[in-house]
């Protein structure tokens, strides 16, 4: 009980319409970045233009870090976790050093005031 030739043609045509026509329709109705930008209100356009360079720089830094991480034999997420841990440790060490410097400065002021008042 095979299908007739007409049914095969109809199925192939329907498949072609779905496989080619669907993505073509999406491509046709999706606005470009410029069209979306022009729909912004002027305040958002100004803010977007101001932040564009910073966002591009952040993205470039991110991509460069990913390239560095990918040079390792370990998975990228493992290398990223190690790097974040190193950054946390260095930030902690910096805070400790800043706190010590502030404490030393406060102690020096106390001694200066004490010696000056004597």
C-alpha angles and dihedrals in degrees: 000000000000126000119259121251091254091058090051091052091048092050093047091048092048091048091049092050091051097043098042104021096051097057090039090055091049090049090050097049099039110098121229122244090257092053091050091047091052090054091059117100113252094258092055091045091053092047091047092052091048093051097041096089093047092048091048091050091049091050092049090050090049092051091047091051090050090052090052092047092049091059089070123088090232125083114276094244092054092050090046091053090050091050092048090050090052090050091049091050093049091048090050091049090049091051091049091050091048091050091049091049091049091048091048091049091049091049091049090051090049092051091046092051091045092049093043094051093048 
